[in-house]
Every structure is written in C-alpha cells, then in structure tokens.
Amino acid sequence: MKNIGLILSVIIAFIYHVSYSQEITHDNFYMQNPFAINPAATGIDGNVSANLNYRDQWYRLKGAPETFKFGIHGMGSKSTGLGLNVEQTNSGIFSHFAADLNYSYRIRLGKSNESLAFGLRFGFAQNKLNYDKIIINNIDPALNSSNLINEALVRTGLGIHYNRDFLNLHLSIPLAYGMHEKSYLQIFYALVSYDLYLNDKSWRIKPSLFYRNLYGNINQLDVNLVTEWNNIWALVGYRTNKNVITGFGLNIKNIGIAYSYEINRSDLYTITPGSHEIVLTFNPPFSLTSKEPIFKSLKRRNNWSF
C-alpha cells in the first residue's frame, strides 16, 4: 500500500510526459543550422554537413532534460536534398528517442539569386520508462504492462525555405501530425534573417527573428543578433519568456565548435540559473553529386564555415 502513491505519481507523470513527448526539441543554433528546424533546409550547405549537439536543460535541477542530437544532410542532385536527424532525450525516469528522414526539393524563381525549397520529414518517436531509475518494491503489473511504456509513434513534418540574395525565410511545421494525439499542425516555426556584410566582407552581421507556436497555445519570439569576424562568431538574443541567449563559435578548417548559454530569468532562476548547449559541426569539402546546386548558403570564405 505504501507504494500506491508513488506508482500513481509515476503513471500521472508519464501520461503528462507522453502528451508532450513528440515535440521537436529546441536548440539555440538554428541560425547556423536551419536543417534542425526545417526539412526544406536539407542540403542547404551544398556539401555534406553533419553535427553533434548536446543540451543540458535547466542544469542543477535534478531530472531535468538532457538531449543528444545527431544530424547529417547533403544534396542528392542540384535540386534535391537528403538528410537524417536522430535525437535522444533523458528526463528523470523517462527517455524519448526519435529518428526522422528529411527530403527537400528546390526550384529557381526567375532570377538566379532567388529560390524556393519544399521539404518533408517522416519518422518515428519512442517513449520509454526506465525502471532501473525507480526505487519501488513490487511494481504494479498494470504499470508494467501499460502500452504507454514502450510505444512507437509515427510523426510527419513539412516546411518551405525562401531565399533572395541575403534574405532567408523559413516556415516549418516539424510536427504536422502526431499519431498519439491524432491532431494536426502541433508545432509551427518561422525564422527570418538577413546578412549584412561590412568592411569588404570581413565582418558579417546577421539579425533574425524566430517565432514558435506550440500546440496552438504557447507562443515565443526570439530576437537574435550574430556577429562574425573571420572564423569567429558571437550570438546574443532575447526570448519572450524573459531568457537571454548568449553564445560563440569557432571554425577551424572543416570543423566547427560552438557553445551557448541560455540565462534563466523566470521564477525558477533560484533553482536553475540556465541551460548549457554545445555543438560540433563537420563540413567536409565534398558533395553527394557533381552538379552545382541551385542554392547553397552564402559562404564568404571557405565552403565549410557558417
């Protein structure tokens, strides 16, 4: 009997977790890697590109989410891109695994400096309750047999990317349909950015706005500014949940490394001061196709730098 309350708490917490488990996890490097938020950005760099990302959400808070992500994408032809996203999130006694295939198709709009891409994402997500992290004697068989414990959920997404000269606009629904909730258009992203080059292109300033709508009732807006000089860049931003985003990165040949710290200014700041995030990028100078792509990200120096 003494375990009934704990078992009920586990069940309730898991149901709450599942209701949000299909959400695409966020990171603060979407300007450097729009592929993470928009399938239409698949192959956007022209060459093959891969990244490893780790995020420690609300560090110092026991059981807070930790997310590991891997992504790789490239151009399969001058107009099509192919990619793969894999992520693992551990949150207390729960874990969430997802894998998504991405496809994009790009067309030129009249002028050679204007293009439009359409993207599709298809994958699955799996939720799991980690019994080895639960200290309970005689676990209730009902909890052990629940179909919520190890269910695989199909999910789909789509997006578009418009580019003209230094202007980029991303509109994405990375979770267009979730099998568990049986509802559509659960997440919507919009990112607009513009590249400003100064001093014979030795400096690049990139302002951007990033809007999120989650499940139709959660709205967030990020206002960001990235400043880049040679192979070094810095990020500062403000999120409408009152958090401040900071970060910096360095590119060395075909490898890039970046770190971001999100300062928590909510009511929980006394418990957790913020979130850490680090990313490694690999941009080798080869492509899956010998054809010149219709579009690739503007690179003012080498084809591997952000």
QUICOR-V334407 format. One record per residue. N is the residue number from 1. PHI is phi in whole degrees, 0 to 359 (NA if undefined). NEAR is the number of other C-alpha atoms within 12 Angstrom. D_FIRST is the distance of its C-alpha to the first C-alpha in Angstrom with 1 decimal. Layout:
[[N PHI NEAR D_FIRST] [N PHI NEAR D_FIRST]]
This chain:
[[1 NA 12 0.0] [2 292 11 3.8] [3 267 16 5.3] [4 299 17 5.3] [5 300 14 8.0] [6 292 20 9.8] [7 297 25 10.0] [8 298 19 11.4] [9 297 17 13.7] [10 297 31 15.0] [11 297 27 15.8] [12 298 16 17.5] [13 296 22 19.4] [14 291 30 20.5] [15 300 24 21.9] [16 297 16 23.7] [17 297 29 25.0] [18 297 32 26.3] [19 297 22 28.1] [20 242 23 30.2] [21 289 38 30.2] [22 273 44 33.6] [23 298 39 35.3] [24 289 44 38.2] [25 291 35 37.5] [26 262 33 40.2] [27 214 36 42.5] [28 257 43 45.4] [29 246 43 48.1] [30 292 33 48.7] [31 289 40 52.3] [32 281 44 53.0] [33 222 40 51.0] [34 296 40 50.9] [35 303 48 50.0] [36 291 45 46.4] [37 244 45 46.3] [38 217 46 48.9] [39 297 49 49.7] [40 291 48 53.3] [41 272 55 53.7] [42 299 51 53.3] [43 80 48 56.4] [44 297 55 57.4] [45 276 42 58.7] [46 86 38 61.1] [47 275 39 60.3] [48 294 33 57.1] [49 221 45 54.5] [50 225 33 51.1] [51 212 36 48.6] [52 241 31 45.4] [53 229 38 43.2] [54 231 34 40.3] [55 231 35 38.6] [56 254 34 36.2] [57 280 34 34.9] [58 55 30 34.0] [59 298 26 34.4] [60 81 19 32.6] [61 266 20 29.6] [62 298 16 26.8] [63 82 19 25.7] [64 292 23 28.8] [65 294 29 30.6] [66 237 34 33.1] [67 237 32 35.5] [68 244 32 38.0] [69 226 35 40.7] [70 227 31 43.7] [71 221 37 46.5] [72 216 38 49.9] [73 202 41 52.6] [74 188 41 56.3] [75 271 37 59.1] [76 275 30 59.7] [77 205 26 63.0] [78 290 29 64.9] [79 235 32 62.8] [80 243 36 59.4] [81 238 43 56.5] [82 229 40 53.6] [83 200 40 50.5] [84 220 33 46.9] [85 241 38 44.0] [86 229 32 40.8] [87 214 33 37.9] [88 227 30 34.6] [89 240 37 32.2] [90 248 31 29.2] [91 222 32 26.9] [92 64 25 23.8] [93 272 28 21.6] [94 250 34 23.9] [95 224 33 27.4] [96 221 39 30.1] [97 240 35 33.2] [98 216 36 36.3] [99 220 31 39.9] [100 226 40 42.7] [101 268 33 46.3] [102 236 39 48.9] [103 221 39 52.4] [104 225 39 55.1] [105 225 35 58.6] [106 243 36 61.1] [107 235 27 64.4] [108 270 22 67.3] [109 254 16 68.2] [110 62 10 72.0] [111 287 14 72.5] [112 290 15 71.6] [113 261 21 69.5] [114 223 23 67.2] [115 211 32 64.5] [116 220 34 61.4] [117 240 40 58.5] [118 244 33 55.9] [119 227 39 52.6] [120 232 36 49.8] [121 227 39 46.4] [122 219 31 44.3] [123 193 34 41.2] [124 216 31 37.5] [125 229 34 34.3] [126 230 33 31.1] [127 257 36 27.6] [128 213 33 25.2] [129 259 32 21.7] [130 272 20 22.1] [131 296 22 19.2] [132 292 13 20.9] [133 260 16 20.3] [134 253 18 16.5] [135 259 14 14.8] [136 222 19 11.4] [137 270 15 10.5] [138 58 17 10.4] [139 301 23 11.3] [140 302 20 10.7] [141 304 11 14.2] [142 296 15 14.8] [143 290 25 14.9] [144 291 19 17.1] [145 262 14 19.4] [146 299 18 19.9] [147 285 21 23.7] [148 277 28 23.3] [149 289 28 22.5] [150 229 23 26.0] [151 260 24 28.4] [152 260 24 32.0] [153 240 33 33.7] [154 283 27 37.4] [155 216 36 39.1] [156 225 38 42.7] [157 206 39 44.8] [158 205 40 48.4] [159 188 40 50.8] [160 225 38 54.4] [161 224 43 56.5] [162 247 37 59.8] [163 226 35 62.2] [164 214 26 65.6] [165 53 20 67.3] [166 262 26 64.9] [167 261 24 62.6] [168 229 35 59.3] [169 231 33 57.0] [170 244 42 53.7] [171 236 35 51.8] [172 218 40 48.6] [173 238 40 45.7] [174 295 47 43.7] [175 234 43 40.9] [176 284 33 42.9] [177 212 29 40.3] [178 247 32 36.7] [179 295 24 35.4] [180 289 27 31.8] [181 281 22 32.9] [182 52 17 36.0] [183 223 18 38.0] [184 251 22 41.3] [185 51 26 42.7] [186 281 34 39.5] [187 225 38 41.1] [188 225 35 44.8] [189 239 41 46.7] [190 220 33 50.3] [191 230 38 52.1] [192 233 31 55.8] [193 216 32 57.7] [194 216 27 61.3] [195 265 30 63.0] [196 245 24 65.7] [197 252 22 68.0] [198 231 16 70.1] [199 53 12 72.7] [200 57 12 73.8] [201 67 17 70.2] [202 281 19 69.2] [203 240 22 66.6] [204 231 29 64.2] [205 243 26 62.3] [206 232 31 59.6] [207 279 29 58.1] [208 204 32 55.4] [209 234 29 53.0] [210 230 36 49.7] [211 247 30 47.7] [212 239 33 44.2] [213 230 25 42.6] [214 248 27 39.0] [215 57 26 37.6] [216 78 15 40.3] [217 225 12 38.9] [218 240 16 38.9] [219 239 19 42.4] [220 221 25 43.6] [221 229 26 47.1] [222 254 34 48.3] [223 246 30 51.8] [224 235 33 52.9] [225 217 33 56.0] [226 250 35 56.7] [227 242 32 59.8] [228 234 34 61.1] [229 224 26 64.0] [230 53 27 65.1] [231 253 28 61.9] [232 238 24 59.7] [233 220 32 57.8] [234 224 33 55.6] [235 233 33 53.2] [236 219 31 52.4] [237 203 33 50.5] [238 229 28 48.7] [239 251 26 45.7] [240 290 22 45.2] [241 275 22 41.6] [242 82 21 43.7] [243 283 28 43.2] [244 250 28 46.2] [245 253 33 46.9] [246 230 32 49.0] [247 182 34 50.0] [248 205 31 52.9] [249 210 31 54.0] [250 219 28 56.6] [251 247 28 58.3] [252 232 22 60.0] [253 54 20 61.9] [254 267 25 59.4] [255 235 26 56.3] [256 233 31 54.7] [257 227 32 51.9] [258 215 35 50.4] [259 226 31 47.8] [260 227 32 46.3] [261 233 33 44.4] [262 261 37 42.9] [263 279 30 42.8] [264 277 27 39.9] [265 242 22 41.2] [266 276 19 38.3] [267 293 13 36.0] [268 269 18 34.0] [269 297 19 37.0] [270 285 15 35.8] [271 266 17 32.7] [272 222 23 34.5] [273 285 23 38.3] [274 169 30 38.8] [275 228 35 38.7] [276 258 30 40.7] [277 208 34 42.3] [278 223 32 44.8] [279 220 36 46.7] [280 246 31 49.2] [281 239 35 51.7] [282 232 33 54.1] [283 230 34 57.2] [284 294 26 59.6] [285 277 20 63.0] [286 221 21 62.8] [287 232 28 62.0] [288 282 25 61.0] [289 222 20 64.2] [290 274 14 67.8] [291 280 17 68.3] [292 289 19 68.3] [293 294 30 65.3] [294 300 30 66.1] [295 213 42 64.1] [296 213 40 62.4] [297 307 37 61.2] [298 294 28 64.1] [299 239 25 64.6] [300 274 24 67.3] [301 235 20 67.4] [302 260 21 65.7] [303 282 27 63.8] [304 252 33 60.6] [305 275 34 60.2] [306 298 46 58.0]]
